């Protein structure tokens, strides 16, 4: 989870059993870049954002 101030904590929303709201898919060069974007989105949405990696391609 990433807060708007950039603080990263392990875990997810424990009370959530299903997807609430929406999601954003970004192609970024690194995990650090993903965390920076998550912090920006958290500020805009006024709530912490969950970050997940998927479809990792080591050749890219």
C-alpha positions, 0 to 999 in steps of 0.5 A, a space after each residue: 500500500 502506498 499513501 499520498 506522502 509516499 509511505 509504503 506499507 506491506 499488505 492490502 486492505 484487510 477488510 476488502 473481499 472484492 474489488 471496490 472502485 477501479 484500477 490503473 494499469 501502468 507500464 513503468 521501468 521499475 518498482 520504484 517508478 510504480 511506487 512514485 505513481 501510486 503516491 501521485 494517484 493516492 493524492 489525487 484519489 485521497 486514499 492509499 493505493 495497492 501496488 501489484 506487479 503482473 506480466 513481468 517480462 525480463 526481456 523488457 
